[in-house]
Amino acid sequence: MRLESAGSVDVSGSAGSVDVSGVLLSEVLEPKSWLCLRLLYRITSSGSLQVALRSEGLSFDQPLWSSQQPSHRWSRISIDVPKATEPFRVVLEGQTGGEGANSVSVTDIQMTDGYCIECDFEEEHLCGYTNKWSSTVRWSVGEGPLDAAPTQPKATGHHMFVDSAQAETFQEVSQLLSPLTTEPLSGCVSFLYQQQQVEGHWFSLHTRDRAGQYQELWRAPEPSQYLQEWIPVQVELKAPYPIQLVFEVAYNSAAGGRVQLDEISFSPEFCDAATEPLFDTSGASCDFESGFCQYTHTRLSAPTWRRVSVSPNFYQAGDHTTGSGSFLLTAPNFAGRSSYVSQLVGPVLPGARRFCLRFFSSLHGFGSVAPPLAVYLQHGATGALQKLWHQTERTKDVWTAHEVTVHTKQSAQVVFVSTCKSFWNCTSVALDDISMSLGDCAPPAGCPHSLLCDFESGLCGYSQDQEDSADWLRTRGPTPTAFTGPTGDHTSGRGHYLHIEASRMLTGQRARLVSGPLRGSKGQQCLRFFYCMYGTGTGDLRVLLRRLGGSEEDSLLWKRSGEQGISWLRATVNYQCDEQHQIVFEASRGPSVLSDTAIDDITFERGPCPGNVCVCIGILHALPHYHHDQCAGKHVL
C-alpha cells in the first residue's frame, strides 16, 4: 500500500498576522502491519509541524512526531506507524508562530508497508539513510548487473557501496545511518553484503542513540576464502528507545577495499528463538502503594525506611502519586539511635546496559548534613559501591523530581542511602514513584494514547475565558500569599503550574481555563489532573463540559469546595460527549485572600479511567501541540 503526495502544501503567515494553522488528513487507513510515513518539510522563521493519528473512538489525536526547528532547507523525516487495531487517519498540522513572514511546508508524502529502517535502495529518497563523518569516502548508490549467486535477490537494481578509491588517507571512516526510530523495536535485522579486499578494512553494524552512544551489534568475520557473492546476515536488535542503525566501514591499510550493502529488513521475531527478551524494567519501578515491591533493606543498615501514608491535612504533604497514598520515609525516630546509615536496595540489573532511573524525594526537618540522600551502584561481583548522585538542593516539604543515568558493565543494584550523623542534625527523607527505563535519560513527553500538559512551555493550547472576571496565572515556586497555594509544582517540584491569585480578586470572582476543541466520541473519555486547594478561605474548583455550536449551559463534571489540604491531590473524571466540545477548569475566590487554588499535569486518555495509571515523569506537552517521544519513565501505579 502506498499513499503519495506530489506537490507541496504551505501554511504561511504574513508580517503582522496572528498565528495561522492548517491541517492535512489522509484517507481512512485500515488496520494492518506496521507502516512507514516519510515526508519532506520546511519551517521558516517560527512555527511548528505535528504528525498524529486520528481514530474514530478518540476525542483527541495520538501524537507521533513534532518539530519546531526552523530551517531554510528541506528536511526529510521518517516516522514509524505501529500496527493499529482500528481504522485511522494520519493528521499533519502546521502552525506559524510569532510576527513576520513565516511558513510551514510539506511535500513528497509517502506511506509504505513495513518499518522505516528497512530499505532496498530503489527509491531516490534512499529510505532516509544518510552519510556521516567522511567527506571524501562516502556511501553511494550502485546499480547494474551484479555477480549472480543463490542468495542474491536480484541480478540488477540498486544497492549502496563505499570504495577506498575515493580515500585521501588510509584512516578513513565512512558511516551510513538509518533514520531515527520513533517507536520501540525488538527483533531481527537482516541484510546482504559483499566485500572486496577484506584485509584492507573493517565492516561493522552499530546502533547509535540520541545521546550519541554507540553499541556494536555485528562485525564482518574474516572469510576463509574470498567469494564475490552476496552474504546474508541476521542480527538481534533490542531498541526500546530511539536509535539509528549505523553501517560503518573503517579503512586500516593501503589495500583499501570495497563494501556493498542491500536489502535491509526487520522482523519483530528474534533471529534465534532462544534469545533472551528485553529486560523488564517494571520490576525496578515502584510507587509503594502495595508494599516495597522488589526493594529491600541491606543486612548492614538499620531498617529505617518505613512505608507511611498521610491523609490530606493542612500541615504535612502526602505522597507524590495521589496526595493520599503511601511513600517511604526515613527519620531518626525510626532508627532508635542517634546516628544511622539507611540503605534501600533495588532489584538486580543486568550488565552491559544503560538505564534511566527517575524518582521523587522530599526533605523534612531542620537538619543541614550534606548530602541527605545519595544514590549508589553496587556491583554484583565485588560488592563495591560507586556513587552516582547526591542531593544538593535544600528545598523542604516539596516533592522534587530527579533522574540519573545508570551504566552497568556487569550485574549491579541501585542503592538509595540516607545518612544521619547526629539526632539533632538529621534530615528526614521521603522517597516515592521510583521508575526505571532502558536507555539514557531523555525528557519524556507523553504516555501512549494520551494528551498531557504540565505547563512547562506555556498553556499547551488552553486559553483564558474572555467572559470571566479573572485569569489563571502560570507560575513556579510558592504563590505570593503565605499560608495558601502550593510550594512548588506537581511535575518536578521546580516547574510551572497554574493558579488563581486570590489577592487580586474579589470574593466570588471566577477564573476559567478553556481547553482546545475536542472531537465527539461514542465511548467514555478519561480526564486526570492534580489540584491543590490549600488555604482557610479556599473557594470552589469545578470542571465543566462546554458543547460547541449549541446554546446549552456548561455541564458540571466534577467539583470540590473549601480547603482540601496542603498536598497535590489527583482527580479522575469519566465523561462522554458525542459532539465537539471543550473542557473548562473554573476556580472561584473564597471569603479571604487565603484562597489560591492551583492545577497541574492535566491528562486526557481513552476512557474509562483504569485503576492503573501511566505516570510520565518529565516535560509533557499537548493539546493541541504535541511531542513525538513516548514516555520513557512510565510505570503502573
N, C-alpha and C positions, 0 to 999 in steps of 0.2 A: 504494500500500500504506500502511496506517495501523495503528499499534499504539497503543492508548489505555488509560489507567487513570483511572477516575472518582474514586474515593475517595482518601484519604490513607493512607500507611503510616508508622508511627513505630517508632523504636528508642529506648527510654527506659531511663535508669538512675536509681535512687533514691539518696537520701543514704546514704553509707557503702558503696555497692555497688562492685564491681570493674567494669572495662570490659565493656560489653555490645555485641555486634555482631549485625548482621542482613544477609542477602543476598537480593536480588531477582533473578530470572532471567527474561529474555524467552523467548518461543518461539524455536525454531530458525528463523533467517532465511537465506534462500538468497542467494548472491552475486549482485549486480546493480549498478545505478548507485549513485552517492553517496546517502546518507541524512542526514536531519537529526533529531537527538534533542532534544526540548525537554521541560523539566520545571520544576516549582516545588519549591524545597527550603528548609528552615529548620534551622539548627543553634543550639540554645540552650546557653548556658554554654560547654561544651567538647565537642568531638567532631570527626568527620570524615566526609565523604561522598566516595566514589570511584566513577567510572564507567569500565568497561573492556569489552573484547571477549574472548569466550571461544571458541576454536577447538578442534576435536577433536584436532588434531595437536600441540597445545602443552600442556606441563605447568603453564604459568602464564598468567595473563590479560594481555592487552595494554592498558596504561593509556591512557585518552583524556583524562580530566579529574579533578581533585580539588579539594576545598576544606576548610579548617579554620576559616574565618571565621565567628565566632558572630554571630547576629542574631536579634532577636525578630520580624522581619518576614519574609514570604515573598520569596524572590529567584528570578528566572527565569534559567535558563541554556540556551543553545543550543549543541549540540555536533555538529560535522561528523563523519560516519562515512564514511571513504573507501571506495571500491569494493573489495569483498572478492574473494578468489579461491576461497574455500571457505565452506561453511555456518558460521554463528557464532551466538552468543547475546550479548545485552547484559547486563552484570552491574552491578548497583547494590549497593554495600556501604557500610553506615553503621556507625559505631562511636562510642559515647560514651566520654568520657575524663575522668579526674580524679574527685574526690569531689563529692558533692552531686547534686541533681536536675538532670538534663540529658537532652536528646533530640536525635535527628536524624530529620527528617520529609521525605517526598517526596509529591507529588501532581501531578495533571494531566500525566501522562507521555504524550507523543505522539511518534511517529516517522513521518516523511513522506518521500516521494521528493524528491530534489533537494538543493540547497545551502542552508545556513542564512541566507545573505544574500538569498535570493530571497523575494519576498512579493507577494501581490495584495491584502493588507489585508482579506480577507474573514473572517478569524478574529478573535476577541476579543483574543487574545494579540498580534496585530499582528506576528507572527514575531519578537518580541523587540526591535523597533525602539522607541526611546525619545527623548524630548525632552531638549535640553540648552541651558543658558545662560539664555534669556529666560523670565521667569516670567509675562509678560503676552502676548507673541506666541508662541503655541505651535502646533505641528503638531497638527491634529485630524482625526478621521475624518469624511469626507464621504460622502453617499450620495444616491440618487435619480437621475432621468434626467439625462443629460448631452447636450450637443450632439453629434449623430452625425457621424462622419467616417470615411473609408475606413480610417484607421489605428486607429480606436477599437476596443478588444477587446470591449466590451460596452456596451449602451445604459444599463443600470442596474447598480448594485453599489456597492462601497465603494472609496474612494481616500483619500489623505492630502492635506490642504491647509493653507496658512497664509495669513492675511489681515491686512492692516495696520489693519483696523477695530478690532483689539484693542490697537493700539500706544498707549503713553503718550508716547513721544517718537518722533522720526523718525530715530533712530540705533539702532534695534533690530536684533538679530541672532538668528535662530532656527535651530537645528540639529536634524535628525532623524538619529539614529545607529543603524546596524545593530548586531546582536550582534557580539562579537569573534570573528573566525575562529579556529578551533582547529587547522586544517590549512593547509599552503601552498596558495595559489590563484594561478593564472596563466591568463588568458583574456580573455573579453569580457563586460562588464557591459552589460545593456540595460535601458532603462526608457522610460516615456512621461511627458510633462509638458505642462501648459498654463500660460500666463501671461496676466495682465490688468494693464494699466497698467505696461508693461515699463519705462518711463522712471523709475519710482519705486523700483526695487530691482535687486539683482544676485542671480542664482541660479547656484549652482556645486556641483560634486561634488568632495570631497576624500577622502583616506584619512588615518586617524589611528592611529599605532601605540601600543604600551603605554607608551612614554616620553612620549606627548603630542605627538609631532612630526606636523605636518600636511603633506600634499603635494597640491597641486591637480591633479586629473585632467581637469576639463572646466569650462567656463563657458558659460552660455547666450548665444548671439550676439544682437545686436540685429536683429530681423526687419525686412525691407524694408517689410512691411505687416502689420497686425495680423490674425491668423487665430485665431479661437476654436475650435481643434481640438487633438486630442492629437498631439504631435510625438514621433516615435521618436528615441532616441539610443542609440548604441553607443560604449562607452569601453573602451580597453585597460586591463587590470588586471594588475600584476605584484606579487604579495604572497607572498614566500617566508617571511614571518614573520607573526604575528598582527596583524590590522588591523581597523578598523571603517570602513565606508562612512559618509561624513558629507554629507548633503544640506543645504546652507546657503542661507538667504535673508537678505540684508542690505539693510535699507531705508535709502535715502540722500536722500530728499526727502519733501515733504508729499504727493506724489502717491501714495505707498504702493504698493498693488497686491496681487495675489493670485497664488499659485502652487499648482498641483495636481500630484500625483505618483501614479503607479500602475504596476503590472506590472513590478516589478524582477526580473530574471532573470540567470542567469550561464551561460556556456558555456566549457568548458576549451579551446576553439579560439579563437585570437586573431581579433578582428574583421577584421583585414587580414592576409591570408596572408603579406605581406611584412614584418610586424612582427618586429623583432629579438628573439630569445628572451632569456630572463633570462641575465645574465652568470654564467658557470660559475666559481664560486669555488674549485673543486678545483685549478685551476692555480696558485692562490696558497697552497696548503696543501702542507706537506712534512714528512716525518719523517726525511729524509736517509738512509734505508736503501739507496737505489739511486743516490745522487748528490745534486746540488744542486737538482734539479727545475728550476724556472724562476727561481731566484735566482742572481745573478751579482755579481762584484766590479766596482766602478767603475774607470775608467781612472786616476783620480787617486789612488786609495788603494792601499796595499800589499796584495798578496794574502795577508793574514794569517789569513783564515778558512779553516781546514783541516777536512776531514771525517775524523774519527777514530773508532775503536771501542776499547772497553776490555773485555777478558774479565773475568768475575766474579772478584774478588780481595778481599783484606782491607784494602786501603789506599785505593783510589780507586774512586768510584762510576762505574757505566756509564751508558748513555743512559737517557732517561726512558721511551722506548717499551716496551722489553722488559727493560732491565737489561743486555743483552749485544749491543745493536745499535750503530748509528752516530749521531753527532751532530756539530755544528760547534763548533770551539774556536778562539779567537784568543788568542795568547800572545806575549810579547816575543821568544822564541827563534825564532818563525816569521818575524818581520819582518826579522831580520838587522841591525837598527839599534836605537838606544836609545829612540827615540820614533816613534810612528806614529799614523795615524788609519785605522781599518779600517772599510770600508763594505760592507754586503751589501744589494743592491738587488733588490726583488721585481718581479714582472710588472706591466705597465701595467693600472691600474684605470680603468674608465670614469668620466666626470664625472657630476655630479648624482646621486650615490648615497651611501648610508650603509652602512658595513661595520663588522663587529666583528672585530678582529684579536686572536687569542689565541696565546700561545706560552709556552714554559718556558725559564728561564735558570738557570744555576748559576755561582757565583763561586768562584774558587780563588786561592790565594796570599795574600800579606800586603800588597798594595797598598791605599792609602787614598784615591787620587784619586777625586773625585766629579765626575760620575757615571760608573761603569764601563761602563754600557750606556744608550743612548738610542735612541728611535725618532723618525724624521722623515718628513714627507710632502714628496716632491719634485714640484713642479708641472711638468707637461709643457711648457707654453707658455714659461715663463720659466726653468725650472731652479732656481728659488728653493726653499730648504729651510725647512719650517715644523715646528718642534719640537712633537711630540705628547705625549711621555712620556719620563721618565728614571728610572733605578733609584735608589731611596733606601735600600733595605734592604741590610744588610751581612752577612746570614747566609751563611756559607760552606759549600760542599760539600753543598748541598741543592737539588734541582730545585724552583724556585718558579714558580707559575703567574701570568701577567699577562694583562690584557685591556685593549684600547684601542679606543675608538670613533673611526672614521675617516670624515670627511665630505669627499667630493671634489666641488668645484664644477666642475672640469674634469679631464681625464685626468691621472693622477698615479701615482707609485710610492712604496711604503713602503720606507724605508731604515733598516737597523739599523746603528748607529755605535758602535764601541768605540774609546776614545781612551787612548793611553799617552804621558805626557809625559817619563817617566824610567824607565830599565830597572829601577831598584831600587824604584820606587814604582808598579808596574803590577799590575793585577788581571787574571788570565786569566778570560775569559768563555766559557761554554759555552751553546749555543743548540740547542733541539730542539722538535719537534712544533709547528710553526707551522700555524695554521689560520685561514681567513678565511671569514666568513659574511655574508650580506646582512642589513642592519638594525642597529639599535643593540645594544650588548651587553646581554644579559639572562641571568640564571642558567639555563643549560640543565639538563635533568633527566632525560635518558634518550635512548637510541637506539631507533629503531623496532624492534618485535618483540623487546624485551629487557627484563629487570629488573635494576636496578643498585642497589648500596648502597655509599656512601663513608663512612658512619658520622658524617656531619656533624651530623645531627639525631637521633642515637640509634642503636639497633640494627636499625632497619628491619624489625622483626618477628622477628629472630633472638632466641634465648633461651639462657641458660646451662643446661647439662645438670645436673639435680639429683643425679645419681648419680656425678659425677666428684669429684676431690679439690681442684680449684682453679677459678678463674674467668678468663675473658678480660677484660682491663681496657681501657676506652676512654680514650685519652689523646691529647695533641698535643705536638709537640716531641720531644726525646730521652727515652728511658726513664731511670729514676733511676740505674741502674747504668752506670758508664762501660765503654767497650770492648765493648758489646753492644747489640743492638737498633738501630733506625733513628734518624736525627737529625731526621726530620720525616716527614709522611705522603706517600703517593704522589700523591694527587689534586692538591694545590696547593703542598705544602711547608709550609703554615701550618695545615692542618686536622687532623682526627682520624683515628685508626686503632685497631685492636685489637691487644693484645699480651699475652703472659703475663709476669708479673714473677717471674723465677726466684729472686730473693732472698727471696720469701715462700713458696717451695715446697721440698719435699724431692726428692732425686734420684728420678726415675721417676714422680713425680706427674704427672697429666694434667689438662688443661682442655679441655672440649668446648663448642663453639658449635653450636647446632642451628637449622636454617632452619625457617620455617613449612612447613605441609604443601604438597606439590606433587602435582598430579594425574599419574596414569599416562599414558604416551604410547607409541604403537606405533613412532614414529620416534626417532632419536637426539636427545639434547639436548646443548647445549654449555655448559660451565661454565668461566668465566675468572676469575682473581683474581691479585692481586700479593702476594708474600710477601717478607719479609726475615729471613734466618737468619744473623745476624752475631754472633760470639762463640765463643771456643775451646771452650766447654762446651756448645754447642748440641745439643739432643736431636733428636726426630723431629717432623715435621709430616705429618699424614695427612688425607686426605679420604675420608669413609666414606658409604655409601648405607644408610639405615635404612628398611626397609619397614614401613609402618604396618599394624597388625592382624595381624601374624604373629609367630612366635616365633623367626624366623631371626636369627642374629647379624648385626651390621653388616658390609657388604661393603666391601672396600678398593678404592678407585678410583684413588688417587694417593698417593705417599709420597716424602719427602725426609728425609735423615738427616745430621746434622752441619752444620758451618759451610759456608755457600754463598757468602759474600762480603758486602760492605757495601751492595750495591745492592738496590733493589727489583727482583725478578725476576718475570716474567709466567709463570703456569702455565695450561695449557689441558687440559681434561678432557672427553672424549666419553663419554657413558653413555646407557643405555636402561633404562627401568623401566616396565612396563605396569600398575603399580598405585600407589596413593597412597604417597608416600614423603617422606623428609626427607634433606637433605644435612648432614653433620656435619663440622666442622673440629676436629681433635684435635691439640693440641700437648703435648709432654712435656718436662719439665725434664731437662737433661743432668747430667753429673757435677759441674758447678760453677755458680756464680751467673752466669757469662757465658753465659747460655742464654735470652735474651729473644727469642722468636720473635714476628713480627708479620704481620698480614694487612690488606689494604685493597682497595677497589674491586672488589667481587665482582659478577660479571655472569652472568646466565642468558640464553641465546639459543636460538632454534630451531636444532637441530643438523643435520648435524655441524659442528664448528667450521671455518669457512672460513679461507683463508690471509689474506684481507683483513679488517681489524678496524674496526668503528665505534668510534672513540675519542671519548668525551664528556668535555669539559673543563668543569668546573663542579660545582655541587652536585647530587648524584644521590641519589634516594630510591626505595626499592622494597621489595617482598616483606614483607608483602602490601600496604603502604600506598604508593600511587604518586602521581606528579605528572603533570599533563596535558601539559606542554610537550614538544616533541621537541627533540632535541639540535641546537642551532644551531651547535655547534662540532665537528661530526663530520667526520672525513676518513678516507680509506682509508690503511691502513698496509701 
